[in-house]
Amino acid sequence: MANDGMDVDLGDLELMVGRLDSFKTEFADLGKNTDTVADAVGRPSGRSELRSKVEEFQSGWDGNREQLSEDLDTVYQHLKDFVDTIGELDVELASDPE
């Protein structure tokens, strides 16, 4: 084999892990603002149909957001584990005299 190694930009992967961690936090924080939207809609012309639809949407979105948040956590953990393993392997191979 001409090239039996692996070329991985560890810096880019570490940056990706950091950005994904930030995104997970922002995504989780979205749930803190759901009541604000319904309050902003209010009851135009004394009617509550629009507010009810907004609350219905928010309720469904909360369940979906929770599942997406769990999935993001899983992707984050797998990527972080991969980056950690590659980093450890890089150090190990760099110190191997062969």
mmCIF file as gemmi writes it, N, C-alpha and C atoms, coordinates in Angstrom:
data_model
loop_
_atom_site.group_PDB
_atom_site.id
_atom_site.type_symbol
_atom_site.label_atom_id
_atom_site.label_alt_id
_atom_site.label_comp_id
_atom_site.label_asym_id
_atom_site.label_entity_id
_atom_site.label_seq_id
_atom_site.pdbx_PDB_ins_code
_atom_site.Cartn_x
_atom_site.Cartn_y
_atom_site.Cartn_z
_atom_site.occupancy
_atom_site.B_iso_or_equiv
_atom_site.pdbx_formal_charge
_atom_site.auth_seq_id
_atom_site.auth_asym_id
_atom_site.pdbx_PDB_model_num
ATOM 1 N N . MET Axp A 1 ? 0.832 -1.182 0 1 0 ? 1 A 1
ATOM 2 C CA . MET Axp A 1 ? 0 0 0 1 0 ? 1 A 1
ATOM 3 C C . MET Axp A 1 ? 0.876 1.245 0 1 0 ? 1 A 1
ATOM 4 N N . ALA Axp A 2 ? 0.565 2.144 -0.865 1 0 ? 2 A 1
ATOM 5 C CA . ALA Axp A 2 ? 1.339 3.38 -0.923 1 0 ? 2 A 1
ATOM 6 C C . ALA Axp A 2 ? 1.092 4.233 0.312 1 0 ? 2 A 1
ATOM 7 N N . ASN Axp A 3 ? -0.125 4.253 0.793 1 0 ? 3 A 1
ATOM 8 C CA . ASN Axp A 3 ? -0.463 5.071 1.947 1 0 ? 3 A 1
ATOM 9 C C . ASN Axp A 3 ? -1.345 4.241 2.87 1 0 ? 3 A 1
ATOM 10 N N . ASP Axp A 4 ? -0.744 3.728 3.934 1 0 ? 4 A 1
ATOM 11 C CA . ASP Axp A 4 ? -1.517 2.899 4.85 1 0 ? 4 A 1
ATOM 12 C C . ASP Axp A 4 ? -1.97 3.684 6.077 1 0 ? 4 A 1
ATOM 13 N N . GLY Axp A 5 ? -1.879 4.989 6.011 1 0 ? 5 A 1
ATOM 14 C CA . GLY Axp A 5 ? -2.28 5.84 7.12 1 0 ? 5 A 1
ATOM 15 C C . GLY Axp A 5 ? -3.664 6.425 6.923 1 0 ? 5 A 1
ATOM 16 N N . MET Axp A 6 ? -3.99 7.292 7.826 1 0 ? 6 A 1
ATOM 17 C CA . MET Axp A 6 ? -5.288 7.95 7.784 1 0 ? 6 A 1
ATOM 18 C C . MET Axp A 6 ? -5.043 9.441 7.971 1 0 ? 6 A 1
ATOM 19 N N . ASP Axp A 7 ? -5.608 10.249 7.113 1 0 ? 7 A 1
ATOM 20 C CA . ASP Axp A 7 ? -5.416 11.693 7.188 1 0 ? 7 A 1
ATOM 21 C C . ASP Axp A 7 ? -6.693 12.327 7.732 1 0 ? 7 A 1
ATOM 22 N N . VAL Axp A 8 ? -6.623 12.768 8.98 1 0 ? 8 A 1
ATOM 23 C CA . VAL Axp A 8 ? -7.782 13.365 9.639 1 0 ? 8 A 1
ATOM 24 C C . VAL Axp A 8 ? -7.363 14.716 10.195 1 0 ? 8 A 1
ATOM 25 N N . ASP Axp A 9 ? -8.134 15.747 9.91 1 0 ? 9 A 1
ATOM 26 C CA . ASP Axp A 9 ? -7.859 17.063 10.474 1 0 ? 9 A 1
ATOM 27 C C . ASP Axp A 9 ? -8.527 17.132 11.844 1 0 ? 9 A 1
ATOM 28 N N . LEU Axp A 10 ? -7.755 16.835 12.876 1 0 ? 10 A 1
ATOM 29 C CA . LEU Axp A 10 ? -8.278 16.781 14.236 1 0 ? 10 A 1
ATOM 30 C C . LEU Axp A 10 ? -8.808 18.141 14.686 1 0 ? 10 A 1
ATOM 31 N N . GLY Axp A 11 ? -8.16 19.199 14.252 1 0 ? 11 A 1
ATOM 32 C CA . GLY Axp A 11 ? -8.62 20.545 14.609 1 0 ? 11 A 1
ATOM 33 C C . GLY Axp A 11 ? -10.018 20.826 14.092 1 0 ? 11 A 1
ATOM 34 N N . ASP Axp A 12 ? -10.274 20.44 12.841 1 0 ? 12 A 1
ATOM 35 C CA . ASP Axp A 12 ? -11.615 20.627 12.272 1 0 ? 12 A 1
ATOM 36 C C . ASP Axp A 12 ? -12.654 19.803 13.018 1 0 ? 12 A 1
ATOM 37 N N . LEU Axp A 13 ? -12.291 18.576 13.365 1 0 ? 13 A 1
ATOM 38 C CA . LEU Axp A 13 ? -13.225 17.718 14.096 1 0 ? 13 A 1
ATOM 39 C C . LEU Axp A 13 ? -13.517 18.278 15.49 1 0 ? 13 A 1
ATOM 40 N N . GLU Axp A 14 ? -12.488 18.782 16.156 1 0 ? 14 A 1
ATOM 41 C CA . GLU Axp A 14 ? -12.689 19.377 17.481 1 0 ? 14 A 1
ATOM 42 C C . GLU Axp A 14 ? -13.565 20.621 17.389 1 0 ? 14 A 1
ATOM 43 N N . LEU Axp A 15 ? -13.364 21.412 16.336 1 0 ? 15 A 1
ATOM 44 C CA . LEU Axp A 15 ? -14.202 22.584 16.108 1 0 ? 15 A 1
ATOM 45 C C . LEU Axp A 15 ? -15.655 22.162 15.894 1 0 ? 15 A 1
ATOM 46 N N . MET Axp A 16 ? -15.858 21.095 15.13 1 0 ? 16 A 1
ATOM 47 C CA . MET Axp A 16 ? -17.201 20.595 14.869 1 0 ? 16 A 1
ATOM 48 C C . MET Axp A 16 ? -17.874 20.141 16.17 1 0 ? 16 A 1
ATOM 49 N N . VAL Axp A 17 ? -17.128 19.471 17.033 1 0 ? 17 A 1
ATOM 50 C CA . VAL Axp A 17 ? -17.674 19.03 18.318 1 0 ? 17 A 1
ATOM 51 C C . VAL Axp A 17 ? -18.104 20.244 19.143 1 0 ? 17 A 1
ATOM 52 N N . GLY Axp A 18 ? -17.269 21.269 19.177 1 0 ? 18 A 1
ATOM 53 C CA . GLY Axp A 18 ? -17.6 22.48 19.929 1 0 ? 18 A 1
ATOM 54 C C . GLY Axp A 18 ? -18.832 23.18 19.388 1 0 ? 18 A 1
ATOM 55 N N . ARG Axp A 19 ? -18.92 23.272 18.075 1 0 ? 19 A 1
ATOM 56 C CA . ARG Axp A 19 ? -20.083 23.925 17.461 1 0 ? 19 A 1
ATOM 57 C C . ARG Axp A 19 ? -21.359 23.118 17.676 1 0 ? 19 A 1
ATOM 58 N N . LEU Axp A 20 ? -21.251 21.813 17.589 1 0 ? 20 A 1
ATOM 59 C CA . LEU Axp A 20 ? -22.42 20.969 17.818 1 0 ? 20 A 1
ATOM 60 C C . LEU Axp A 20 ? -22.882 21.085 19.267 1 0 ? 20 A 1
ATOM 61 N N . ASP Axp A 21 ? -21.945 21.191 20.19 1 0 ? 21 A 1
ATOM 62 C CA . ASP Axp A 21 ? -22.294 21.375 21.6 1 0 ? 21 A 1
ATOM 63 C C . ASP Axp A 21 ? -23.042 22.695 21.796 1 0 ? 21 A 1
ATOM 64 N N . SER Axp A 22 ? -22.571 23.76 21.157 1 0 ? 22 A 1
ATOM 65 C CA . SER Axp A 22 ? -23.257 25.059 21.235 1 0 ? 22 A 1
ATOM 66 C C . SER Axp A 22 ? -24.647 24.984 20.622 1 0 ? 22 A 1
ATOM 67 N N . PHE Axp A 23 ? -24.763 24.303 19.496 1 0 ? 23 A 1
ATOM 68 C CA . PHE Axp A 23 ? -26.059 24.168 18.834 1 0 ? 23 A 1
ATOM 69 C C . PHE Axp A 23 ? -27.036 23.396 19.708 1 0 ? 23 A 1
ATOM 70 N N . LYS Axp A 24 ? -26.554 22.336 20.37 1 0 ? 24 A 1
ATOM 71 C CA . LYS Axp A 24 ? -27.416 21.563 21.272 1 0 ? 24 A 1
ATOM 72 C C . LYS Axp A 24 ? -27.997 22.461 22.355 1 0 ? 24 A 1
ATOM 73 N N . THR Axp A 25 ? -27.159 23.333 22.918 1 0 ? 25 A 1
ATOM 74 C CA . THR Axp A 25 ? -27.608 24.241 23.972 1 0 ? 25 A 1
ATOM 75 C C . THR Axp A 25 ? -28.645 25.219 23.436 1 0 ? 25 A 1
ATOM 76 N N . GLU Axp A 26 ? -28.378 25.816 22.288 1 0 ? 26 A 1
ATOM 77 C CA . GLU Axp A 26 ? -29.334 26.749 21.682 1 0 ? 26 A 1
ATOM 78 C C . GLU Axp A 26 ? -30.653 26.055 21.374 1 0 ? 26 A 1
ATOM 79 N N . PHE Axp A 27 ? -30.584 24.851 20.855 1 0 ? 27 A 1
ATOM 80 C CA . PHE Axp A 27 ? -31.785 24.105 20.496 1 0 ? 27 A 1
ATOM 81 C C . PHE Axp A 27 ? -32.608 23.795 21.741 1 0 ? 27 A 1
ATOM 82 N N . ALA Axp A 28 ? -31.934 23.391 22.818 1 0 ? 28 A 1
ATOM 83 C CA . ALA Axp A 28 ? -32.633 23.092 24.073 1 0 ? 28 A 1
ATOM 84 C C . ALA Axp A 28 ? -33.288 24.351 24.639 1 0 ? 28 A 1
ATOM 85 N N . ASP Axp A 29 ? -32.644 25.499 24.461 1 0 ? 29 A 1
ATOM 86 C CA . ASP Axp A 29 ? -33.184 26.759 24.983 1 0 ? 29 A 1
ATOM 87 C C . ASP Axp A 29 ? -34.408 27.25 24.218 1 0 ? 29 A 1
ATOM 88 N N . LEU Axp A 30 ? -34.645 26.72 23.022 1 0 ? 30 A 1
ATOM 89 C CA . LEU Axp A 30 ? -35.822 27.135 22.254 1 0 ? 30 A 1
ATOM 90 C C . LEU Axp A 30 ? -37.11 26.891 23.029 1 0 ? 30 A 1
ATOM 91 N N . GLY Axp A 31 ? -37.147 25.843 23.81 1 0 ? 31 A 1
ATOM 92 C CA . GLY Axp A 31 ? -38.343 25.499 24.568 1 0 ? 31 A 1
ATOM 93 C C . GLY Axp A 31 ? -38.701 26.515 25.626 1 0 ? 31 A 1
ATOM 94 N N . LYS Axp A 32 ? -37.759 27.34 26.019 1 0 ? 32 A 1
ATOM 95 C CA . LYS Axp A 32 ? -38.011 28.339 27.057 1 0 ? 32 A 1
ATOM 96 C C . LYS Axp A 32 ? -38.856 29.499 26.549 1 0 ? 32 A 1
ATOM 97 N N . ASN Axp A 33 ? -38.991 29.627 25.238 1 0 ? 33 A 1
ATOM 98 C CA . ASN Axp A 33 ? -39.695 30.776 24.661 1 0 ? 33 A 1
ATOM 99 C C . ASN Axp A 33 ? -41.081 30.449 24.134 1 0 ? 33 A 1
ATOM 100 N N . THR Axp A 34 ? -41.551 29.234 24.331 1 0 ? 34 A 1
ATOM 101 C CA . THR Axp A 34 ? -42.818 28.86 23.702 1 0 ? 34 A 1
ATOM 102 C C . THR Axp A 34 ? -44.004 29.627 24.266 1 0 ? 34 A 1
ATOM 103 N N . ASP Axp A 35 ? -44.024 29.902 25.559 1 0 ? 35 A 1
ATOM 104 C CA . ASP Axp A 35 ? -45.144 30.654 26.134 1 0 ? 35 A 1
ATOM 105 C C . ASP Axp A 35 ? -45.174 32.086 25.615 1 0 ? 35 A 1
ATOM 106 N N . THR Axp A 36 ? -44.024 32.635 25.315 1 0 ? 36 A 1
ATOM 107 C CA . THR Axp A 36 ? -43.934 34.003 24.813 1 0 ? 36 A 1
ATOM 108 C C . THR Axp A 36 ? -44.688 34.159 23.496 1 0 ? 36 A 1
ATOM 109 N N . VAL Axp A 37 ? -44.624 33.161 22.64 1 0 ? 37 A 1
ATOM 110 C CA . VAL Axp A 37 ? -45.301 33.238 21.34 1 0 ? 37 A 1
ATOM 111 C C . VAL Axp A 37 ? -46.809 33.281 21.534 1 0 ? 37 A 1
ATOM 112 N N . ALA Axp A 38 ? -47.339 32.397 22.357 1 0 ? 38 A 1
ATOM 113 C CA . ALA Axp A 38 ? -48.787 32.382 22.602 1 0 ? 38 A 1
ATOM 114 C C . ALA Axp A 38 ? -49.233 33.693 23.24 1 0 ? 38 A 1
ATOM 115 N N . ASP Axp A 39 ? -48.439 34.221 24.14 1 0 ? 39 A 1
ATOM 116 C CA . ASP Axp A 39 ? -48.775 35.504 24.767 1 0 ? 39 A 1
ATOM 117 C C . ASP Axp A 39 ? -48.764 36.631 23.739 1 0 ? 39 A 1
ATOM 118 N N . ALA Axp A 40 ? -47.824 36.585 22.802 1 0 ? 40 A 1
ATOM 119 C CA . ALA Axp A 40 ? -47.742 37.624 21.772 1 0 ? 40 A 1
ATOM 120 C C . ALA Axp A 40 ? -48.953 37.58 20.846 1 0 ? 40 A 1
ATOM 121 N N . VAL Axp A 41 ? -49.464 36.38 20.585 1 0 ? 41 A 1
ATOM 122 C CA . VAL Axp A 41 ? -50.649 36.247 19.728 1 0 ? 41 A 1
ATOM 123 C C . VAL Axp A 41 ? -51.861 36.833 20.431 1 0 ? 41 A 1
ATOM 124 N N . GLY Axp A 42 ? -51.968 36.564 21.71 1 0 ? 42 A 1
ATOM 125 C CA . GLY Axp A 42 ? -53.088 37.102 22.476 1 0 ? 42 A 1
ATOM 126 C C . GLY Axp A 42 ? -54.423 36.564 21.988 1 0 ? 42 A 1
ATOM 127 N N . ARG Axp A 43 ? -55.435 37.443 22.09 1 0 ? 43 A 1
ATOM 128 C CA . ARG Axp A 43 ? -56.785 37.096 21.626 1 0 ? 43 A 1
ATOM 129 C C . ARG Axp A 43 ? -57.288 38.238 20.736 1 0 ? 43 A 1
ATOM 130 N N . PRO Axp A 44 ? -56.871 38.214 19.458 1 0 ? 44 A 1
ATOM 131 C CA . PRO Axp A 44 ? -57.296 39.296 18.566 1 0 ? 44 A 1
ATOM 132 C C . PRO Axp A 44 ? -58.818 39.349 18.451 1 0 ? 44 A 1
ATOM 133 N N . SER Axp A 45 ? -59.358 40.529 18.549 1 0 ? 45 A 1
ATOM 134 C CA . SER Axp A 45 ? -60.812 40.759 18.463 1 0 ? 45 A 1
ATOM 135 C C . SER Axp A 45 ? -61.571 39.917 19.481 1 0 ? 45 A 1
ATOM 136 N N . GLY Axp A 46 ? -60.907 39.61 20.595 1 0 ? 46 A 1
ATOM 137 C CA . GLY Axp A 46 ? -61.563 38.843 21.649 1 0 ? 46 A 1
ATOM 138 C C . GLY Axp A 46 ? -61.734 37.367 21.333 1 0 ? 46 A 1
ATOM 139 N N . ARG Axp A 47 ? -61.143 36.909 20.248 1 0 ? 47 A 1
ATOM 140 C CA . ARG Axp A 47 ? -61.292 35.501 19.842 1 0 ? 47 A 1
ATOM 141 C C . ARG Axp A 47 ? -60.021 34.727 20.193 1 0 ? 47 A 1
ATOM 142 N N . SER Axp A 48 ? -60.188 33.481 20.562 1 0 ? 48 A 1
ATOM 143 C CA . SER Axp A 48 ? -59.043 32.691 21.019 1 0 ? 48 A 1
ATOM 144 C C . SER Axp A 48 ? -58.631 31.578 20.057 1 0 ? 48 A 1
ATOM 145 N N . GLU Axp A 49 ? -59.251 31.513 18.868 1 0 ? 49 A 1
ATOM 146 C CA . GLU Axp A 49 ? -58.936 30.42 17.945 1 0 ? 49 A 1
ATOM 147 C C . GLU Axp A 49 ? -57.47 30.411 17.524 1 0 ? 49 A 1
ATOM 148 N N . LEU Axp A 50 ? -56.933 31.581 17.181 1 0 ? 50 A 1
ATOM 149 C CA . LEU Axp A 50 ? -55.541 31.654 16.737 1 0 ? 50 A 1
ATOM 150 C C . LEU Axp A 50 ? -54.602 31.251 17.869 1 0 ? 50 A 1
ATOM 151 N N . ARG Axp A 51 ? -54.863 31.768 19.049 1 0 ? 51 A 1
ATOM 152 C CA . ARG Axp A 51 ? -54.034 31.41 20.205 1 0 ? 51 A 1
ATOM 153 C C . ARG Axp A 51 ? -54.095 29.899 20.453 1 0 ? 51 A 1
ATOM 154 N N . SER Axp A 52 ? -55.275 29.313 20.329 1 0 ? 52 A 1
ATOM 155 C CA . SER Axp A 52 ? -55.425 27.864 20.529 1 0 ? 52 A 1
ATOM 156 C C . SER Axp A 52 ? -54.6 27.079 19.512 1 0 ? 52 A 1
ATOM 157 N N . LYS Axp A 53 ? -54.61 27.544 18.262 1 0 ? 53 A 1
ATOM 158 C CA . LYS Axp A 53 ? -53.816 26.866 17.223 1 0 ? 53 A 1
ATOM 159 C C . LYS Axp A 53 ? -52.315 26.982 17.511 1 0 ? 53 A 1
ATOM 160 N N . VAL Axp A 54 ? -51.899 28.153 17.975 1 0 ? 54 A 1
ATOM 161 C CA . VAL Axp A 54 ? -50.49 28.346 18.322 1 0 ? 54 A 1
ATOM 162 C C . VAL Axp A 54 ? -50.112 27.415 19.473 1 0 ? 54 A 1
ATOM 163 N N . GLU Axp A 55 ? -50.953 27.332 20.482 1 0 ? 55 A 1
ATOM 164 C CA . GLU Axp A 55 ? -50.676 26.46 21.622 1 0 ? 55 A 1
ATOM 165 C C . GLU Axp A 55 ? -50.663 24.991 21.202 1 0 ? 55 A 1
ATOM 166 N N . GLU Axp A 56 ? -51.551 24.625 20.293 1 0 ? 56 A 1
ATOM 167 C CA . GLU Axp A 56 ? -51.593 23.252 19.778 1 0 ? 56 A 1
ATOM 168 C C . GLU Axp A 56 ? -50.296 22.925 19.031 1 0 ? 56 A 1
ATOM 169 N N . PHE Axp A 57 ? -49.857 23.862 18.186 1 0 ? 57 A 1
ATOM 170 C CA . PHE Axp A 57 ? -48.604 23.671 17.458 1 0 ? 57 A 1
ATOM 171 C C . PHE Axp A 57 ? -47.436 23.545 18.435 1 0 ? 57 A 1
ATOM 172 N N . GLN Axp A 58 ? -47.4 24.428 19.427 1 0 ? 58 A 1
ATOM 173 C CA . GLN Axp A 58 ? -46.308 24.407 20.396 1 0 ? 58 A 1
ATOM 174 C C . GLN Axp A 58 ? -46.263 23.09 21.161 1 0 ? 58 A 1
ATOM 175 N N . SER Axp A 59 ? -47.408 22.577 21.499 1 0 ? 59 A 1
ATOM 176 C CA . SER Axp A 59 ? -47.474 21.314 22.225 1 0 ? 59 A 1
ATOM 177 C C . SER Axp A 59 ? -46.88 20.181 21.386 1 0 ? 59 A 1
ATOM 178 N N . GLY Axp A 60 ? -47.253 20.117 20.12 1 0 ? 60 A 1
ATOM 179 C CA . GLY Axp A 60 ? -46.688 19.105 19.226 1 0 ? 60 A 1
ATOM 180 C C . GLY Axp A 60 ? -45.205 19.303 19.008 1 0 ? 60 A 1
ATOM 181 N N . TRP Axp A 61 ? -44.81 20.553 18.856 1 0 ? 61 A 1
ATOM 182 C CA . TRP Axp A 61 ? -43.404 20.873 18.626 1 0 ? 61 A 1
ATOM 183 C C . TRP Axp A 61 ? -42.563 20.499 19.84 1 0 ? 61 A 1
ATOM 184 N N . ASP Axp A 62 ? -43.102 20.708 21.049 1 0 ? 62 A 1
ATOM 185 C CA . ASP Axp A 62 ? -42.348 20.372 22.256 1 0 ? 62 A 1
ATOM 186 C C . ASP Axp A 62 ? -41.972 18.894 22.266 1 0 ? 62 A 1
ATOM 187 N N . GLY Axp A 63 ? -42.915 18.024 21.895 1 0 ? 63 A 1
ATOM 188 C CA . GLY Axp A 63 ? -42.619 16.594 21.845 1 0 ? 63 A 1
ATOM 189 C C . GLY Axp A 63 ? -41.581 16.263 20.792 1 0 ? 63 A 1
ATOM 190 N N . ASN Axp A 64 ? -41.712 16.867 19.626 1 0 ? 64 A 1
ATOM 191 C CA . ASN Axp A 64 ? -40.736 16.637 18.55 1 0 ? 64 A 1
ATOM 192 C C . ASN Axp A 64 ? -39.375 17.207 18.913 1 0 ? 64 A 1
ATOM 193 N N . ARG Axp A 65 ? -39.376 18.386 19.534 1 0 ? 65 A 1
ATOM 194 C CA . ARG Axp A 65 ? -38.121 19.027 19.919 1 0 ? 65 A 1
ATOM 195 C C . ARG Axp A 65 ? -37.377 18.168 20.941 1 0 ? 65 A 1
ATOM 196 N N . GLU Axp A 66 ? -38.131 17.567 21.85 1 0 ? 66 A 1
ATOM 197 C CA . GLU Axp A 66 ? -37.504 16.7 22.844 1 0 ? 66 A 1
ATOM 198 C C . GLU Axp A 66 ? -36.804 15.516 22.168 1 0 ? 66 A 1
ATOM 199 N N . GLN Axp A 67 ? -37.463 14.897 21.201 1 0 ? 67 A 1
ATOM 200 C CA . GLN Axp A 67 ? -36.855 13.767 20.489 1 0 ? 67 A 1
ATOM 201 C C . GLN Axp A 67 ? -35.639 14.23 19.681 1 0 ? 67 A 1
ATOM 202 N N . LEU Axp A 68 ? -35.766 15.36 19.006 1 0 ? 68 A 1
ATOM 203 C CA . LEU Axp A 68 ? -34.635 15.889 18.237 1 0 ? 68 A 1
ATOM 204 C C . LEU Axp A 68 ? -33.464 16.229 19.154 1 0 ? 68 A 1
ATOM 205 N N . SER Axp A 69 ? -33.766 16.761 20.317 1 0 ? 69 A 1
ATOM 206 C CA . SER Axp A 69 ? -32.721 17.1 21.28 1 0 ? 69 A 1
ATOM 207 C C . SER Axp A 69 ? -31.978 15.846 21.739 1 0 ? 69 A 1
ATOM 208 N N . GLU Axp A 70 ? -32.723 14.777 21.995 1 0 ? 70 A 1
ATOM 209 C CA . GLU Axp A 70 ? -32.089 13.509 22.372 1 0 ? 70 A 1
ATOM 210 C C . GLU Axp A 70 ? -31.217 12.983 21.23 1 0 ? 70 A 1
ATOM 211 N N . ASP Axp A 71 ? -31.713 13.098 20.007 1 0 ? 71 A 1
ATOM 212 C CA . ASP Axp A 71 ? -30.945 12.644 18.846 1 0 ? 71 A 1
ATOM 213 C C . ASP Axp A 71 ? -29.671 13.47 18.665 1 0 ? 71 A 1
ATOM 214 N N . LEU Axp A 72 ? -29.765 14.783 18.885 1 0 ? 72 A 1
ATOM 215 C CA . LEU Axp A 72 ? -28.578 15.644 18.807 1 0 ? 72 A 1
ATOM 216 C C . LEU Axp A 72 ? -27.556 15.244 19.865 1 0 ? 72 A 1
ATOM 217 N N . ASP Axp A 73 ? -28.041 14.931 21.067 1 0 ? 73 A 1
ATOM 218 C CA . ASP Axp A 73 ? -27.135 14.483 22.126 1 0 ? 73 A 1
ATOM 219 C C . ASP Axp A 73 ? -26.4 13.213 21.709 1 0 ? 73 A 1
ATOM 220 N N . THR Axp A 74 ? -27.12 12.295 21.074 1 0 ? 74 A 1
ATOM 221 C CA . THR Axp A 74 ? -26.519 11.04 20.629 1 0 ? 74 A 1
ATOM 222 C C . THR Axp A 74 ? -25.454 11.29 19.562 1 0 ? 74 A 1
ATOM 223 N N . VAL Axp A 75 ? -25.782 12.113 18.571 1 0 ? 75 A 1
ATOM 224 C CA . VAL Axp A 75 ? -24.815 12.436 17.512 1 0 ? 75 A 1
ATOM 225 C C . VAL Axp A 75 ? -23.591 13.118 18.117 1 0 ? 75 A 1
ATOM 226 N N . TYR Axp A 76 ? -23.831 14.069 19.024 1 0 ? 76 A 1
ATOM 227 C CA . TYR Axp A 76 ? -22.733 14.771 19.686 1 0 ? 76 A 1
ATOM 228 C C . TYR Axp A 76 ? -21.814 13.782 20.407 1 0 ? 76 A 1
ATOM 229 N N . GLN Axp A 77 ? -22.405 12.877 21.179 1 0 ? 77 A 1
ATOM 230 C CA . GLN Axp A 77 ? -21.596 11.943 21.961 1 0 ? 77 A 1
ATOM 231 C C . GLN Axp A 77 ? -20.787 11.013 21.06 1 0 ? 77 A 1
ATOM 232 N N . HIS Axp A 78 ? -21.402 10.533 19.984 1 0 ? 78 A 1
ATOM 233 C CA . HIS Axp A 78 ? -20.668 9.668 19.046 1 0 ? 78 A 1
ATOM 234 C C . HIS Axp A 78 ? -19.505 10.425 18.4 1 0 ? 78 A 1
ATOM 235 N N . LEU Axp A 79 ? -19.758 11.655 17.974 1 0 ? 79 A 1
ATOM 236 C CA . LEU Axp A 79 ? -18.702 12.452 17.349 1 0 ? 79 A 1
ATOM 237 C C . LEU Axp A 79 ? -17.594 12.752 18.349 1 0 ? 79 A 1
ATOM 238 N N . LYS Axp A 80 ? -17.969 13.131 19.561 1 0 ? 80 A 1
ATOM 239 C CA . LYS Axp A 80 ? -16.97 13.431 20.59 1 0 ? 80 A 1
ATOM 240 C C . LYS Axp A 80 ? -16.129 12.196 20.902 1 0 ? 80 A 1
ATOM 241 N N . ASP Axp A 81 ? -16.779 11.045 21.042 1 0 ? 81 A 1
ATOM 242 C CA . ASP Axp A 81 ? -16.039 9.804 21.3 1 0 ? 81 A 1
ATOM 243 C C . ASP Axp A 81 ? -15.07 9.493 20.159 1 0 ? 81 A 1
ATOM 244 N N . PHE Axp A 82 ? -15.518 9.698 18.925 1 0 ? 82 A 1
ATOM 245 C CA . PHE Axp A 82 ? -14.662 9.464 17.76 1 0 ? 82 A 1
ATOM 246 C C . PHE Axp A 82 ? -13.447 10.39 17.791 1 0 ? 82 A 1
ATOM 247 N N . VAL Axp A 83 ? -13.688 11.675 18.04 1 0 ? 83 A 1
ATOM 248 C CA . VAL Axp A 83 ? -12.6 12.659 18.07 1 0 ? 83 A 1
ATOM 249 C C . VAL Axp A 83 ? -11.627 12.332 19.203 1 0 ? 83 A 1
ATOM 250 N N . ASP Axp A 84 ? -12.161 11.979 20.372 1 0 ? 84 A 1
ATOM 251 C CA . ASP Axp A 84 ? -11.29 11.618 21.499 1 0 ? 84 A 1
ATOM 252 C C . ASP Axp A 84 ? -10.426 10.404 21.153 1 0 ? 84 A 1
ATOM 253 N N . THR Axp A 85 ? -11.035 9.405 20.528 1 0 ? 85 A 1
ATOM 254 C CA . THR Axp A 85 ? -10.303 8.189 20.159 1 0 ? 85 A 1
ATOM 255 C C . THR Axp A 85 ? -9.226 8.488 19.121 1 0 ? 85 A 1
ATOM 256 N N . ILE Axp A 86 ? -9.573 9.285 18.118 1 0 ? 86 A 1
ATOM 257 C CA . ILE Axp A 86 ? -8.587 9.655 17.092 1 0 ? 86 A 1
ATOM 258 C C . ILE Axp A 86 ? -7.441 10.437 17.73 1 0 ? 86 A 1
ATOM 259 N N . GLY Axp A 87 ? -7.756 11.346 18.646 1 0 ? 87 A 1
ATOM 260 C CA . GLY Axp A 87 ? -6.719 12.116 19.334 1 0 ? 87 A 1
ATOM 261 C C . GLY Axp A 87 ? -5.782 11.23 20.135 1 0 ? 87 A 1
ATOM 262 N N . GLU Axp A 88 ? -6.358 10.272 20.86 1 0 ? 88 A 1
ATOM 263 C CA . GLU Axp A 88 ? -5.541 9.339 21.643 1 0 ? 88 A 1
ATOM 264 C C . GLU Axp A 88 ? -4.675 8.473 20.727 1 0 ? 88 A 1
ATOM 265 N N . LEU Axp A 89 ? -5.258 8.012 19.638 1 0 ? 89 A 1
ATOM 266 C CA . LEU Axp A 89 ? -4.524 7.191 18.679 1 0 ? 89 A 1
ATOM 267 C C . LEU Axp A 89 ? -3.383 7.986 18.046 1 0 ? 89 A 1
ATOM 268 N N . ASP Axp A 90 ? -3.628 9.251 17.759 1 0 ? 90 A 1
ATOM 269 C CA . ASP Axp A 90 ? -2.6 10.107 17.169 1 0 ? 90 A 1
ATOM 270 C C . ASP Axp A 90 ? -1.406 10.238 18.112 1 0 ? 90 A 1
ATOM 271 N N . VAL Axp A 91 ? -1.685 10.457 19.39 1 0 ? 91 A 1
ATOM 272 C CA . VAL Axp A 91 ? -0.61 10.573 20.382 1 0 ? 91 A 1
ATOM 273 C C . VAL Axp A 91 ? 0.144 9.253 20.504 1 0 ? 91 A 1
ATOM 274 N N . GLU Axp A 92 ? -0.605 8.162 20.539 1 0 ? 92 A 1
ATOM 275 C CA . GLU Axp A 92 ? 0.006 6.833 20.656 1 0 ? 92 A 1
ATOM 276 C C . GLU Axp A 92 ? 0.903 6.525 19.458 1 0 ? 92 A 1
ATOM 277 N N . LEU Axp A 93 ? 0.412 6.781 18.263 1 0 ? 93 A 1
ATOM 278 C CA . LEU Axp A 93 ? 1.196 6.499 17.056 1 0 ? 93 A 1
ATOM 279 C C . LEU Axp A 93 ? 2.406 7.416 16.934 1 0 ? 93 A 1
ATOM 280 N N . ALA Axp A 94 ? 2.273 8.655 17.394 1 0 ? 94 A 1
ATOM 281 C CA . ALA Axp A 94 ? 3.393 9.596 17.326 1 0 ? 94 A 1
ATOM 282 C C . ALA Axp A 94 ? 4.525 9.174 18.262 1 0 ? 94 A 1
ATOM 283 N N . SER Axp A 95 ? 4.183 8.497 19.35 1 0 ? 95 A 1
ATOM 284 C CA . SER Axp A 95 ? 5.218 8.084 20.3 1 0 ? 95 A 1
ATOM 285 C C . SER Axp A 95 ? 5.772 6.691 19.999 1 0 ? 95 A 1
ATOM 286 N N . ASP Axp A 96 ? 5.192 5.988 19.027 1 0 ? 96 A 1
ATOM 287 C CA . ASP Axp A 96 ? 5.655 4.65 18.642 1 0 ? 96 A 1
ATOM 288 C C . ASP Axp A 96 ? 6.882 4.79 17.734 1 0 ? 96 A 1
ATOM 289 N N . PRO Axp A 97 ? 8.02 4.193 18.114 1 0 ? 97 A 1
ATOM 290 C CA . PRO Axp A 97 ? 9.246 4.354 17.317 1 0 ? 97 A 1
ATOM 291 C C . PRO Axp A 97 ? 9.196 3.68 15.949 1 0 ? 97 A 1
ATOM 292 N N . GLU Axp A 98 ? 8.297 2.763 15.716 1 0 ? 98 A 1
ATOM 293 C CA . GLU Axp A 98 ? 8.252 2.069 14.421 1 0 ? 98 A 1
ATOM 294 C C . GLU Axp A 98 ? 7.617 2.921 13.409 1 0 ? 98 A 1
